[in-house]
């Protein structure tokens, strides 16, 4: 049996302690700014925020859903136009795969929720720019968390995009 022992000199120990202290001070200086919301004065607008800054959790009431959409700059009627229970299919067809690609572009992924039952809330958007038709905001909520959704027009030849304003 071999036993190895190392004896750190006082100088080496002091050097390691100094490097650790500098690293700790750097982390303390950086961490409070990560994930903080910018102020209204000179800060980012909701549509410029990265997906990580948007709060997808604790969506329990109609007020929470309206506030969620407001994070992206959308104004909606306070009462949902429709509330329906939906189930994410176990196998995605071509249309649903395309819809999930839209979700992935906005930092969400419905493939984690296959065979899960959730609620879809549909709101009428009142401030969609340069469009006169009816625009809907759809939210897919599973266990008080927004897991998907979109902004779309009611027209047959309309549009569909993520929560972020175009």
DRENDO-1510 file (C-alpha; in Angstrom, 1 decimal, always signed):
<recs>
REC; n; res; u; v; w
REC; 1; UNK; +0.0; +0.0; +0.0 .
REC; 2; UNK; +1.3; +3.4; -1.0 .
REC; 3; UNK; +0.4; +6.5; +0.9 .
REC; 4; UNK; +1.0; +9.9; -0.6 .
REC; 5; UNK; +1.0; +13.1; +1.4 .
REC; 6; UNK; +1.3; +16.6; +0.4 .
REC; 7; UNK; +2.3; +19.5; +2.6 .
REC; 8; UNK; +1.2; +22.8; +1.3 .
REC; 9; UNK; +3.5; +25.6; +2.2 .
REC; 10; UNK; +2.1; +28.7; +3.7 .
REC; 11; UNK; +2.9; +30.7; +0.6 .
REC; 12; UNK; +0.9; +28.3; -1.6 .
REC; 13; UNK; -2.0; +28.3; +0.8 .
REC; 14; UNK; -2.1; +32.1; +0.9 .
REC; 15; UNK; -2.1; +32.2; -2.9 .
REC; 16; UNK; -5.0; +29.8; -3.2 .
REC; 17; UNK; -6.9; +31.7; -0.5 .
REC; 18; UNK; -6.3; +35.0; -2.4 .
REC; 19; UNK; -7.5; +33.6; -5.7 .
REC; 20; UNK; -10.6; +32.1; -4.0 .
REC; 21; UNK; -11.4; +35.4; -2.4 .
REC; 22; UNK; -11.1; +37.3; -5.7 .
REC; 23; UNK; -13.4; +34.7; -7.4 .
REC; 24; UNK; -15.9; +35.0; -4.6 .
REC; 25; UNK; -16.0; +38.8; -4.7 .
REC; 26; UNK; -16.4; +38.7; -8.5 .
REC; 27; UNK; -19.4; +36.3; -8.2 .
REC; 28; UNK; -21.0; +38.4; -5.5 .
REC; 29; UNK; -20.7; +41.4; -7.8 .
REC; 30; UNK; -22.2; +39.6; -10.8 .
REC; 31; UNK; -25.0; +37.4; -9.4 .
REC; 32; UNK; -27.3; +40.2; -8.2 .
REC; 33; UNK; -27.6; +41.6; -11.7 .
REC; 34; UNK; -28.4; +38.3; -13.3 .
REC; 35; UNK; -32.2; +37.9; -13.7 .
REC; 36; UNK; -33.1; +41.3; -12.3 .
REC; 37; UNK; -35.8; +43.2; -14.2 .
REC; 38; UNK; -34.7; +46.4; -15.8 .
REC; 39; UNK; -36.3; +49.6; -14.6 .
REC; 40; UNK; -38.7; +51.6; -16.8 .
REC; 41; UNK; -36.2; +54.4; -17.0 .
REC; 42; UNK; -33.7; +53.5; -19.7 .
REC; 43; UNK; -34.3; +49.8; -19.3 .
REC; 44; UNK; -35.4; +47.2; -21.8 .
REC; 45; UNK; -39.0; +47.2; -23.1 .
REC; 46; UNK; -40.9; +44.0; -22.5 .
REC; 47; UNK; -40.6; +43.0; -26.2 .
REC; 48; UNK; -36.8; +43.3; -26.0 .
REC; 49; UNK; -36.4; +41.1; -22.9 .
REC; 50; UNK; -34.8; +37.7; -23.4 .
REC; 51; UNK; -37.1; +34.7; -22.7 .
REC; 52; UNK; -35.3; +34.0; -19.4 .
REC; 53; UNK; -36.6; +37.4; -18.0 .
REC; 54; UNK; -40.2; +36.5; -18.7 .
REC; 55; UNK; -42.1; +35.0; -15.8 .
REC; 56; UNK; -43.9; +31.8; -17.0 .
REC; 57; UNK; -44.8; +30.5; -13.5 .
REC; 58; UNK; -47.5; +31.2; -11.0 .
REC; 59; UNK; -50.2; +31.8; -13.6 .
REC; 60; UNK; -53.3; +31.0; -11.5 .
REC; 61; UNK; -55.9; +33.7; -12.2 .
REC; 62; UNK; -57.2; +35.8; -15.1 .
REC; 63; UNK; -55.2; +38.7; -13.7 .
REC; 64; UNK; -52.0; +36.6; -13.8 .
REC; 65; UNK; -52.7; +35.6; -17.5 .
REC; 66; UNK; -53.3; +39.3; -18.5 .
REC; 67; UNK; -50.1; +40.3; -16.7 .
REC; 68; UNK; -48.2; +37.5; -18.4 .
REC; 69; UNK; -49.3; +38.9; -21.8 .
REC; 70; UNK; -48.5; +42.4; -20.7 .
REC; 71; UNK; -44.8; +41.3; -20.2 .
REC; 72; UNK; -44.7; +41.2; -24.0 .
REC; 73; UNK; -46.5; +44.5; -24.5 .
REC; 74; UNK; -49.9; +43.0; -25.3 .
REC; 75; UNK; -53.1; +44.5; -24.0 .
REC; 76; UNK; -56.1; +42.1; -23.9 .
REC; 77; UNK; -59.6; +42.1; -22.8 .
REC; 78; UNK; -59.7; +41.1; -19.1 .
REC; 79; UNK; -62.2; +38.3; -19.7 .
REC; 80; UNK; -61.1; +35.3; -21.7 .
REC; 81; UNK; -63.0; +34.8; -24.9 .
REC; 82; UNK; -62.6; +31.0; -24.5 .
REC; 83; UNK; -61.4; +28.5; -22.0 .
REC; 84; UNK; -60.9; +24.9; -23.1 .
REC; 85; UNK; -59.3; +21.8; -21.8 .
REC; 86; UNK; -56.9; +20.4; -24.4 .
REC; 87; UNK; -54.6; +17.3; -24.5 .
REC; 88; UNK; -51.2; +17.4; -26.2 .
REC; 89; UNK; -51.1; +14.4; -28.5 .
REC; 90; UNK; -48.7; +11.6; -27.9 .
REC; 91; UNK; -47.5; +11.7; -31.5 .
REC; 92; UNK; -47.0; +15.0; -33.3 .
REC; 93; UNK; -48.3; +15.2; -36.9 .
REC; 94; UNK; -46.7; +17.7; -39.3 .
REC; 95; UNK; -48.9; +20.6; -38.3 .
REC; 96; UNK; -48.3; +20.1; -34.6 .
REC; 97; UNK; -44.5; +19.7; -35.2 .
REC; 98; UNK; -44.6; +23.0; -36.9 .
REC; 99; UNK; -46.5; +24.6; -34.0 .
REC; 100; UNK; -44.0; +23.1; -31.6 .
REC; 101; UNK; -41.1; +24.7; -33.6 .
REC; 102; UNK; -42.8; +28.0; -33.0 .
REC; 103; UNK; -42.9; +27.2; -29.3 .
REC; 104; UNK; -39.2; +26.2; -29.3 .
REC; 105; UNK; -38.3; +29.5; -30.9 .
REC; 106; UNK; -39.8; +31.3; -27.9 .
REC; 107; UNK; -38.0; +29.0; -25.4 .
REC; 108; UNK; -40.9; +26.6; -24.8 .
REC; 109; UNK; -41.3; +22.9; -25.9 .
REC; 110; UNK; -44.6; +21.0; -25.9 .
REC; 111; UNK; -42.9; +17.6; -26.5 .
REC; 112; UNK; -42.4; +17.4; -22.7 .
REC; 113; UNK; -46.1; +17.5; -22.2 .
REC; 114; UNK; -47.2; +14.7; -24.5 .
REC; 115; UNK; -50.5; +13.1; -23.3 .
REC; 116; UNK; -50.9; +15.9; -20.7 .
REC; 117; UNK; -54.2; +17.6; -20.2 .
REC; 118; UNK; -54.0; +21.4; -19.9 .
REC; 119; UNK; -56.1; +24.5; -20.2 .
REC; 120; UNK; -56.0; +26.8; -23.3 .
REC; 121; UNK; -57.1; +30.4; -22.5 .
REC; 122; UNK; -57.9; +32.6; -25.5 .
REC; 123; UNK; -57.9; +36.4; -25.1 .
REC; 124; UNK; -58.7; +39.1; -27.6 .
REC; 125; UNK; -55.8; +41.4; -28.2 .
REC; 126; UNK; -56.8; +45.1; -28.3 .
REC; 127; UNK; -53.5; +46.7; -29.3 .
REC; 128; UNK; -52.2; +44.8; -32.3 .
REC; 129; UNK; -50.4; +47.3; -34.5 .
REC; 130; UNK; -51.4; +48.0; -38.1 .
REC; 131; UNK; -54.1; +45.3; -38.2 .
REC; 132; UNK; -57.9; +45.9; -38.1 .
REC; 133; UNK; -59.1; +42.3; -37.8 .
REC; 134; UNK; -59.6; +40.3; -34.6 .
REC; 135; UNK; -56.4; +39.1; -33.0 .
REC; 136; UNK; -56.2; +36.3; -30.4 .
REC; 137; UNK; -53.6; +35.5; -27.7 .
REC; 138; UNK; -53.7; +31.8; -26.8 .
REC; 139; UNK; -52.1; +30.5; -23.6 .
REC; 140; UNK; -51.5; +26.9; -22.8 .
REC; 141; UNK; -51.3; +26.6; -19.0 .
REC; 142; UNK; -50.3; +23.4; -17.2 .
REC; 143; UNK; -50.2; +23.3; -13.4 .
REC; 144; UNK; -50.1; +27.1; -13.1 .
REC; 145; UNK; -47.3; +27.5; -15.7 .
REC; 146; UNK; -47.5; +28.8; -19.3 .
REC; 147; UNK; -46.0; +26.0; -21.4 .
REC; 148; UNK; -47.0; +27.3; -24.8 .
REC; 149; UNK; -49.1; +29.8; -26.8 .
REC; 150; UNK; -49.3; +32.2; -29.7 .
REC; 151; UNK; -50.6; +35.4; -31.1 .
REC; 152; UNK; -52.8; +34.8; -34.2 .
REC; 153; UNK; -55.4; +36.5; -36.4 .
REC; 154; UNK; -58.9; +35.2; -36.9 .
REC; 155; UNK; -58.7; +35.5; -40.7 .
REC; 156; UNK; -58.3; +32.4; -42.9 .
REC; 157; UNK; -55.2; +33.9; -44.5 .
REC; 158; UNK; -54.0; +35.5; -41.3 .
REC; 159; UNK; -50.9; +35.1; -39.2 .
REC; 160; UNK; -49.5; +33.2; -36.3 .
REC; 161; UNK; -46.4; +34.0; -34.2 .
REC; 162; UNK; -45.0; +33.8; -30.7 .
REC; 163; UNK; -45.7; +36.1; -27.8 .
REC; 164; UNK; -43.0; +38.6; -28.7 .
REC; 165; UNK; -44.2; +41.5; -30.8 .
REC; 166; UNK; -43.1; +41.6; -34.4 .
</recs>
